[in-house]
Amino acid sequence: MRHKKIILASTLAGLLVASAGVAIAAKGPHGGPPSPDRMFERLDLNKDGEITREEAESVRDARFAKTDSNGDGLLSPEEMTAAREARSAERQQRRFEKLDANKDGLLSQEEMAAGHRGERHARMFDRVDANEDGKITRDEAEAMHQRMQERHGQR
């Protein structure tokens, strides 16, 4: 069963990045592939728990049409840049709204620290601080860097 899920995820990931370089789904953490939840949220249009080729192609075609701002059926670098910037602004707005706990339209330092990124930074610090003394030495930082390179197949 796990093997089938991996094949399905790989196939879907391939569909997601097809068609004139226009990505269908947002990238996952650190620029990696989108999570299965994110893929299904974006591609399972009828919410039946399955993604058909037609659904994936429909999302792809809609993204292409939205990016093709002059409607000529071709994408220019300027159109792709504008579309990428618009998606980035939309993501930034959603992040802001999540962090703005008191909904005053402003982010305090406390709201930023309490948000997902604040938690992630604390977890990262704890992982790097190998001896748990509340300080990161150059050796600890270098060791973490080495582990990350090994995990990502880099040398």
Backbone as a chain_set.jsonl record, in Angstrom:
{"seq": "MRHKKIILASTLAGLLVASAGVAIAAKGPHGGPPSPDRMFERLDLNKDGEITREEAESVRDARFAKTDSNGDGLLSPEEMTAAREARSAERQQRRFEKLDANKDGLLSQEEMAAGHRGERHARMFDRVDANEDGKITRDEAEAMHQRMQERHGQR", "coords": {"N": [[0.82, -1.189, 0.0], [1.93, 1.256, 0.841], [3.849, 1.557, -1.133], [2.245, 2.005, -3.396], [1.17, 4.489, -2.692], [3.445, 6.083, -2.753], [4.109, 5.938, -5.458], [1.783, 7.113, -6.528], [1.98, 9.682, -5.378], [4.376, 10.549, -6.551], [3.656, 10.537, -9.259], [1.59, 12.43, -9.238], [3.034, 14.662, -8.382], [4.626, 15.051, -10.617], [2.657, 15.772, -12.474], [1.933, 18.155, -11.342], [3.914, 20.039, -11.839], [3.957, 20.342, -14.518], [3.316, 21.689, -17.854], [4.281, 24.273, -19.396], [6.003, 25.301, -17.484], [4.437, 26.31, -15.463], [3.551, 26.128, -12.208], [1.291, 24.012, -10.463], [0.566, 23.564, -7.842], [1.359, 24.974, -4.628], [4.676, 25.044, -3.386], [6.134, 22.788, -1.073], [7.466, 22.743, 2.32], [10.564, 24.421, 2.461], [10.868, 24.596, -0.297], [10.38, 22.109, -1.377], [8.506, 19.251, -2.655], [4.899, 19.572, -2.787], [2.791, 18.825, 0.036], [0.801, 15.804, 0.436], [-1.731, 16.48, 1.5], [-1.933, 19.191, 0.774], [-1.833, 18.951, -2.01], [-4.226, 17.546, -2.503], [-6.063, 19.357, -1.518], [-5.856, 21.403, -3.385], [-6.213, 20.125, -5.883], [-8.244, 18.151, -5.9], [-11.008, 18.691, -7.038], [-13.781, 18.082, -6.852], [-13.89, 17.108, -4.344], [-13.934, 14.359, -3.647], [-12.055, 12.697, -2.63], [-10.289, 11.677, -4.436], [-8.04, 12.323, -7.116], [-8.528, 13.099, -10.357], [-7.188, 12.784, -13.686], [-8.407, 14.676, -15.281], [-9.204, 16.609, -13.4], [-6.689, 17.5, -12.463], [-5.629, 18.509, -14.855], [-7.492, 20.485, -15.375], [-7.056, 22.297, -13.278], [-4.429, 23.005, -13.877], [-4.832, 24.186, -16.431], [-6.483, 26.323, -15.733], [-4.754, 27.805, -14.117], [-2.832, 28.471, -16.015], [-4.375, 30.073, -17.75], [-5.023, 32.163, -16.001], [-2.503, 33.211, -15.537], [-1.794, 34.031, -18.078], [-2.133, 36.956, -18.794], [-2.727, 38.724, -20.92], [-4.204, 37.182, -22.591], [-3.298, 35.88, -24.926], [-2.654, 33.253, -25.262], [-0.075, 32.551, -24.827], [2.771, 32.577, -22.674], [4.622, 35.147, -21.315], [7.85, 36.129, -19.995], [7.383, 38.295, -18.302], [4.655, 38.03, -17.642], [4.733, 35.637, -16.221], [6.375, 36.366, -14.082], [4.81, 38.37, -12.894], [2.59, 36.831, -12.105], [3.783, 35.067, -10.277], [4.617, 36.903, -8.33], [2.122, 37.865, -7.507], [0.988, 35.536, -6.379], [2.795, 35.177, -4.304], [2.29, 37.48, -2.776], [-0.35, 36.946, -2.008], [0.033, 34.626, -0.426], [1.624, 35.756, 1.587], [-0.208, 37.525, 2.731], [-2.117, 35.709, 3.754], [-0.506, 34.401, 5.668], [0.03, 36.564, 7.347], [-2.541, 37.154, 8.311], [-3.054, 34.816, 9.777], [-1.162, 35.028, 11.818], [-1.899, 37.375, 13.108], [-3.216, 37.563, 15.876], [-4.953, 39.116, 17.508], [-6.37, 40.44, 15.617], [-5.956, 43.108, 14.801], [-4.793, 44.161, 12.61], [-2.124, 44.544, 12.721], [1.141, 43.299, 13.576], [2.469, 42.218, 16.528], [5.531, 41.793, 18.405], [5.153, 39.671, 20.118], [3.056, 38.268, 18.886], [4.361, 37.451, 16.566], [6.374, 35.812, 17.655], [4.804, 33.844, 18.802], [3.73, 32.605, 16.64], [3.829, 30.14, 13.958], [6.391, 30.253, 12.756], [7.935, 31.277, 14.832], [7.813, 29.157, 16.654], [9.052, 27.222, 15.086], [11.607, 28.313, 14.826], [12.459, 28.144, 17.481], [12.483, 25.333, 17.834], [14.447, 24.666, 15.946], [16.675, 25.976, 17.025], [16.938, 24.488, 19.379], [17.589, 21.979, 18.274], [20.078, 22.506, 17.125], [21.571, 23.261, 19.323], [23.282, 21.149, 20.696], [24.323, 20.265, 23.194], [22.53, 21.3, 24.928], [22.826, 23.7, 26.394], [21.812, 26.17, 26.092], [23.174, 27.748, 24.337], [24.708, 28.238, 21.167], [27.438, 26.861, 19.711], [30.204, 27.343, 17.426], [31.087, 24.831, 16.577], [28.786, 23.249, 17.044], [27.028, 24.448, 15.237], [28.341, 23.922, 12.818], [28.229, 21.126, 12.853], [25.452, 20.709, 12.637], [25.045, 21.824, 10.119], [26.494, 20.02, 8.548], [24.968, 17.665, 8.992], [22.582, 18.435, 7.754], [23.405, 18.746, 5.099], [24.126, 16.094, 4.505], [21.633, 14.871, 4.782], [20.284, 15.931, 2.628], [21.658, 14.94, 0.543], [23.959, 16.241, -0.273], [27.37, 17.248, -0.573]], "CA": [[0.0, 0.0, 0.0], [2.822, 2.41, 0.914], [4.47, 1.672, -2.446], [1.268, 2.631, -4.277], [1.069, 5.898, -2.316], [4.649, 6.753, -3.242], [3.957, 6.055, -6.913], [0.745, 8.121, -6.761], [2.52, 10.996, -5.029], [5.36, 10.904, -7.573], [2.919, 10.842, -10.477], [0.911, 13.706, -9.039], [4.043, 15.72, -8.344], [4.982, 15.302, -12.011], [1.576, 16.541, -13.087], [1.849, 19.479, -10.728], [4.881, 20.989, -12.367], [3.892, 20.3, -15.971], [2.643, 22.737, -18.611], [4.933, 25.566, -19.613], [6.667, 25.8, -16.286], [3.491, 26.889, -14.518], [3.302, 25.194, -11.11], [-0.115, 23.907, -10.108], [0.398, 23.652, -6.386], [2.428, 25.645, -3.918], [5.716, 24.141, -2.925], [6.112, 22.457, 0.338], [8.505, 23.372, 3.116], [11.908, 24.534, 1.917], [10.854, 24.46, -1.742], [10.205, 20.723, -1.776], [7.202, 18.95, -3.25], [3.768, 19.859, -1.9], [2.324, 17.687, 0.839], [-0.41, 15.202, -0.127], [-2.895, 17.272, 1.909], [-1.947, 20.408, -0.046], [-2.192, 18.552, -3.373], [-5.644, 17.218, -2.568], [-6.8, 20.608, -1.31], [-5.827, 22.181, -4.617], [-6.535, 19.405, -7.113], [-9.459, 17.325, -5.798], [-12.019, 19.735, -7.205], [-15.11, 17.658, -6.383], [-13.701, 16.686, -2.948], [-14.336, 12.962, -3.465], [-10.93, 11.942, -2.11], [-9.476, 11.187, -5.542], [-7.697, 13.336, -8.115], [-8.535, 12.544, -11.711], [-6.365, 13.513, -14.65], [-9.177, 15.838, -15.713], [-9.119, 17.637, -12.357], [-5.335, 18.054, -12.488], [-5.49, 19.313, -16.067], [-8.353, 21.652, -15.219], [-6.344, 23.253, -12.417], [-3.297, 23.483, -14.683], [-5.32, 25.085, -17.466], [-6.97, 27.545, -15.083], [-3.569, 28.571, -13.697], [-2.243, 29.028, -17.231], [-5.242, 31.165, -18.208], [-4.878, 33.283, -15.064], [-1.166, 33.771, -15.747], [-1.79, 34.637, -19.413], [-2.933, 38.154, -18.536], [-3.198, 39.365, -22.149], [-5.087, 36.247, -23.28], [-2.825, 35.489, -26.258], [-2.333, 31.829, -25.29], [1.362, 32.407, -24.627], [3.243, 33.205, -21.442], [5.876, 35.887, -21.389], [8.516, 36.189, -18.689], [6.723, 39.316, -17.481], [3.414, 37.464, -17.109], [5.066, 34.637, -15.2], [6.872, 37.099, -12.914], [3.662, 39.013, -12.251], [1.783, 35.79, -11.463], [4.532, 34.596, -9.116], [4.552, 37.957, -7.318], [0.749, 37.9, -6.975], [0.837, 34.379, -5.479], [3.596, 35.456, -3.114], [1.554, 38.476, -1.981], [-1.506, 36.258, -1.419], [0.551, 33.786, 0.662], [2.051, 36.637, 2.668], [-1.416, 38.031, 3.387], [-2.678, 34.62, 4.559], [0.374, 34.23, 6.832], [-0.19, 37.703, 8.234], [-3.844, 36.991, 8.968], [-2.924, 33.752, 10.773], [-0.355, 35.496, 12.941], [-2.538, 38.523, 13.763], [-4.129, 36.921, 16.83], [-5.998, 40.04, 17.991], [-7.033, 40.956, 14.407], [-5.887, 44.566, 14.75], [-4.129, 44.552, 11.375], [-0.711, 44.765, 13.018], [1.761, 42.166, 14.25], [3.369, 42.534, 17.626], [6.617, 40.836, 18.558], [4.588, 38.487, 20.775], [2.315, 37.497, 17.883], [5.346, 36.819, 15.688], [7.037, 34.741, 18.4], [3.834, 32.782, 19.063], [3.344, 31.99, 15.376], [4.5, 28.929, 13.49], [7.82, 30.495, 12.54], [8.565, 31.391, 16.147], [7.957, 27.793, 17.167], [10.043, 26.541, 14.245], [12.923, 28.827, 15.191], [12.803, 27.575, 18.789], [12.832, 23.926, 17.621], [15.725, 24.628, 15.236], [17.709, 26.321, 18.006], [17.111, 23.329, 20.27], [18.282, 20.919, 17.542], [21.475, 22.892, 16.926], [22.186, 23.315, 20.659], [23.41, 19.721, 20.992], [24.553, 19.997, 24.608], [21.387, 21.895, 25.633], [23.26, 24.697, 27.368], [21.211, 27.463, 25.755], [24.11, 28.478, 23.482], [25.142, 27.506, 19.972], [28.853, 27.077, 19.393], [30.53, 27.152, 16.013], [31.131, 23.384, 16.338], [27.408, 22.761, 16.955], [26.472, 24.957, 13.979], [28.963, 23.167, 11.735], [27.691, 19.764, 12.902], [24.093, 20.761, 12.07], [25.195, 22.058, 8.685], [26.921, 18.738, 7.971], [23.806, 16.757, 9.007], [21.619, 18.882, 6.741], [23.963, 18.406, 3.785], [23.997, 14.65, 4.347], [20.212, 14.547, 4.608], [19.85, 16.37, 1.305], [22.505, 14.32, -0.47], [24.997, 17.154, -0.729], [28.685, 17.08, 0.08]], "C": [[0.866, 1.255, 0.0], [3.473, 2.653, -0.447], [3.528, 2.368, -3.432], [1.125, 4.119, -3.975], [2.262, 6.683, -2.826], [4.563, 6.955, -4.743], [2.919, 7.121, -7.243], [1.277, 9.51, -6.487], [3.528, 11.458, -6.074], [4.676, 11.291, -8.876], [2.234, 12.195, -10.37], [1.896, 14.86, -9.017], [4.485, 16.07, -9.761], [3.925, 16.109, -12.732], [1.558, 17.983, -12.592], [2.799, 20.49, -11.339], [4.882, 21.029, -13.897], [3.289, 21.583, -16.533], [3.328, 24.087, -18.527], [5.532, 26.169, -18.357], [5.739, 26.422, -15.265], [3.191, 25.86, -13.454], [1.83, 25.193, -10.78], [-0.316, 24.088, -8.617], [1.585, 24.35, -5.764], [3.449, 24.619, -3.456], [5.581, 23.912, -1.442], [7.228, 23.16, 1.08], [9.849, 23.338, 2.41], [11.94, 24.283, 0.413], [10.68, 23.05, -2.247], [8.83, 20.502, -2.384], [6.076, 19.26, -2.271], [3.358, 18.613, -1.124], [1.098, 17.084, 0.165], [-1.67, 15.992, 0.257], [-3.046, 18.508, 1.033], [-2.35, 20.067, -1.478], [-3.69, 18.293, -3.479], [-6.509, 18.461, -2.379], [-6.915, 21.391, -2.614], [-6.397, 21.449, -5.831], [-7.812, 18.581, -7.074], [-10.664, 18.265, -5.838], [-13.391, 19.34, -6.685], [-15.066, 17.074, -4.971], [-14.178, 15.256, -2.678], [-13.197, 12.086, -2.95], [-10.036, 11.348, -3.179], [-9.219, 12.339, -6.506], [-7.673, 12.65, -9.47], [-7.593, 13.376, -12.582], [-7.094, 14.78, -15.105], [-9.125, 16.967, -14.685], [-7.743, 18.31, -12.382], [-5.142, 18.951, -13.703], [-6.339, 20.577, -15.997], [-7.678, 22.727, -14.371], [-5.166, 23.852, -13.176], [-3.749, 24.506, -15.707], [-5.832, 26.402, -16.89], [-5.803, 28.426, -14.65], [-2.918, 29.226, -14.91], [-3.053, 30.234, -17.694], [-5.117, 32.392, -17.304], [-3.53, 33.979, -15.266], [-1.076, 34.514, -17.066], [-2.659, 35.9, -19.389], [-3.425, 38.855, -19.802], [-4.023, 38.424, -23.023], [-4.62, 35.793, -24.646], [-2.463, 34.011, -26.366], [-0.858, 31.537, -25.124], [1.765, 33.111, -23.341], [4.576, 33.895, -21.697], [6.559, 35.829, -20.027], [7.848, 37.2, -17.748], [5.425, 38.797, -16.871], [3.711, 36.455, -16.002], [5.582, 35.313, -13.926], [5.716, 37.746, -12.165], [2.797, 38.002, -11.513], [2.47, 35.281, -10.207], [4.469, 35.632, -7.988], [3.163, 38.048, -6.697], [0.514, 36.736, -6.018], [1.61, 34.598, -4.184], [2.876, 36.45, -2.203], [0.337, 37.841, -1.309], [-1.069, 35.375, -0.253], [0.963, 34.632, 1.858], [0.844, 37.174, 3.436], [-2.058, 36.957, 4.262], [-1.84, 34.376, 5.81], [0.137, 35.335, 7.851], [-1.485, 37.522, 9.015], [-3.808, 35.891, 10.025], [-2.197, 34.238, 12.021], [-1.036, 36.596, 13.748], [-3.635, 38.035, 14.712], [-5.253, 37.843, 17.287], [-6.715, 40.761, 16.856], [-7.062, 42.482, 14.35], [-5.185, 45.069, 13.49], [-2.654, 44.859, 11.555], [-0.157, 43.535, 13.727], [2.716, 42.671, 15.328], [4.486, 41.495, 17.65], [6.104, 39.549, 19.194], [3.818, 37.624, 19.775], [3.284, 36.786, 16.94], [6.0, 35.636, 16.395], [6.1, 33.57, 18.64], [3.454, 32.033, 17.796], [4.197, 30.792, 15.028], [6.0, 29.141, 13.34], [8.558, 30.634, 13.859], [8.805, 30.027, 16.754], [9.043, 27.043, 16.402], [11.452, 27.012, 14.598], [13.377, 28.245, 16.527], [13.218, 26.109, 18.646], [14.191, 23.799, 16.935], [16.867, 24.956, 16.196], [18.0, 25.126, 18.896], [17.848, 22.192, 19.571], [19.763, 21.237, 17.374], [22.234, 22.868, 18.254], [22.306, 21.895, 21.212], [23.598, 19.428, 22.476], [23.528, 20.68, 25.521], [21.802, 22.889, 26.715], [22.697, 26.088, 27.081], [22.101, 28.33, 24.888], [24.464, 27.598, 22.293], [26.587, 27.879, 19.706], [29.059, 26.894, 17.895], [30.561, 25.654, 15.682], [29.723, 22.807, 16.195], [26.768, 23.206, 15.637], [27.04, 24.184, 12.799], [28.447, 21.733, 11.684], [26.282, 19.723, 12.306], [24.156, 20.956, 10.563], [25.576, 20.762, 7.972], [25.754, 17.754, 7.908], [22.8, 17.138, 7.928], [22.12, 18.553, 5.344], [23.832, 16.919, 3.507], [22.562, 14.239, 4.083], [19.728, 14.888, 3.206], [20.766, 15.87, 0.204], [23.567, 15.232, -1.019], [26.295, 16.861, -0.001], [29.408, 18.388, 0.054]], "O": [[0.592, 2.204, -0.734], [3.634, 3.797, -0.871], [3.959, 3.219, -4.21], [0.974, 4.925, -4.893], [2.117, 7.818, -3.28], [4.906, 8.024, -5.248], [3.137, 7.945, -8.132], [1.052, 10.426, -7.278], [3.538, 12.631, -6.447], [5.07, 12.261, -9.524], [2.291, 13.007, -11.293], [1.621, 15.923, -9.573], [4.696, 17.24, -10.077], [4.238, 17.015, -13.503], [1.212, 18.905, -13.33], [2.505, 21.685, -11.35], [5.731, 21.688, -14.497], [2.818, 22.445, -15.791], [2.991, 24.927, -17.693], [5.564, 27.388, -18.188], [6.207, 27.008, -14.289], [2.628, 24.809, -13.762], [1.181, 26.239, -10.809], [-1.287, 24.713, -8.192], [2.689, 24.322, -6.308], [3.112, 23.469, -3.174], [5.014, 24.703, -0.689], [7.867, 24.065, 0.544], [10.22, 22.32, 1.825], [12.948, 23.801, -0.103], [10.82, 22.811, -3.446], [8.078, 21.452, -2.602], [6.278, 19.214, -1.058], [3.558, 17.487, -1.581], [0.418, 17.769, -0.599], [-2.573, 16.155, -0.563], [-4.149, 18.837, 0.598], [-3.119, 20.802, -2.097], [-4.345, 18.752, -4.415], [-7.56, 18.598, -3.005], [-7.96, 21.973, -2.905], [-6.995, 22.072, -6.708], [-8.409, 18.333, -8.122], [-11.256, 18.587, -4.808], [-14.101, 20.179, -6.13], [-16.08, 16.6, -4.46], [-14.751, 14.97, -1.626], [-13.35, 10.869, -2.842], [-9.116, 10.593, -2.866], [-10.065, 13.214, -6.691], [-6.888, 11.729, -9.697], [-7.253, 14.512, -12.253], [-6.475, 15.827, -15.291], [-9.014, 18.138, -15.046], [-7.643, 19.536, -12.328], [-4.56, 20.03, -13.596], [-5.941, 21.623, -16.51], [-7.721, 23.913, -14.7], [-4.933, 25.06, -13.123], [-3.138, 25.566, -15.848], [-5.641, 27.465, -17.482], [-5.853, 29.647, -14.797], [-2.503, 30.384, -14.853], [-2.492, 31.288, -17.996], [-5.106, 33.525, -17.786], [-3.441, 35.204, -15.173], [-0.366, 35.515, -17.17], [-3.779, 35.904, -19.9], [-4.456, 39.525, -19.757], [-4.494, 38.828, -24.087], [-5.436, 35.361, -25.46], [-2.019, 33.554, -27.42], [-0.433, 30.391, -25.267], [1.17, 34.12, -22.965], [5.52, 33.303, -22.22], [5.921, 35.516, -19.022], [7.766, 36.973, -16.541], [5.124, 39.089, -15.713], [3.03, 36.423, -14.977], [5.261, 34.881, -12.818], [5.652, 37.676, -10.938], [2.32, 38.282, -10.414], [1.819, 35.083, -9.181], [4.287, 35.273, -6.824], [3.036, 38.282, -5.495], [-0.09, 36.917, -4.961], [1.139, 34.249, -3.102], [2.858, 36.271, -0.985], [0.026, 38.164, -0.163], [-1.717, 35.367, 0.794], [0.688, 34.276, 3.004], [0.88, 37.264, 4.664], [-2.494, 37.242, 5.377], [-2.389, 34.168, 6.892], [0.054, 35.085, 9.053], [-1.52, 37.714, 10.23], [-4.461, 36.013, 11.061], [-2.574, 33.898, 13.143], [-0.779, 36.735, 14.944], [-4.822, 38.089, 14.392], [-6.39, 37.398, 17.44], [-7.577, 41.604, 17.105], [-8.046, 43.08, 13.915], [-5.003, 46.275, 13.323], [-2.008, 45.377, 10.645], [-0.894, 42.813, 14.398], [3.637, 43.443, 15.063], [4.397, 40.454, 17.0], [6.564, 38.459, 18.851], [3.911, 36.397, 19.809], [3.047, 35.64, 16.558], [6.163, 34.571, 15.799], [6.543, 32.422, 18.679], [2.909, 30.933, 17.873], [5.165, 30.473, 15.719], [6.792, 28.294, 13.756], [9.687, 30.161, 13.991], [9.874, 29.765, 17.305], [9.848, 26.322, 16.991], [12.381, 26.207, 14.663], [14.545, 27.892, 16.687], [14.192, 25.681, 19.265], [14.993, 22.935, 17.291], [17.904, 24.292, 16.182], [19.158, 24.787, 19.141], [18.652, 21.505, 20.201], [20.608, 20.346, 17.469], [23.407, 22.497, 18.295], [21.536, 21.489, 22.082], [23.075, 18.429, 22.969], [23.656, 20.638, 26.745], [21.224, 22.926, 27.801], [23.058, 27.062, 27.742], [21.828, 29.518, 24.713], [24.513, 26.373, 22.4], [26.92, 29.047, 19.502], [28.2, 26.36, 17.193], [30.104, 25.254, 14.611], [29.484, 21.97, 15.324], [26.053, 22.435, 14.998], [26.305, 23.828, 11.878], [28.247, 21.183, 10.601], [25.954, 18.806, 11.554], [23.406, 20.325, 9.818], [25.034, 20.451, 6.912], [25.564, 17.083, 6.894], [22.232, 16.269, 7.266], [21.341, 18.125, 4.492], [23.469, 16.522, 2.4], [22.302, 13.363, 3.258], [18.859, 14.207, 2.661], [20.669, 16.317, -0.939], [24.038, 15.019, -2.137], [26.287, 16.28, 1.084], [30.532, 18.482, 0.547]]}, "num_chains": 1, "name": "protein.A"}
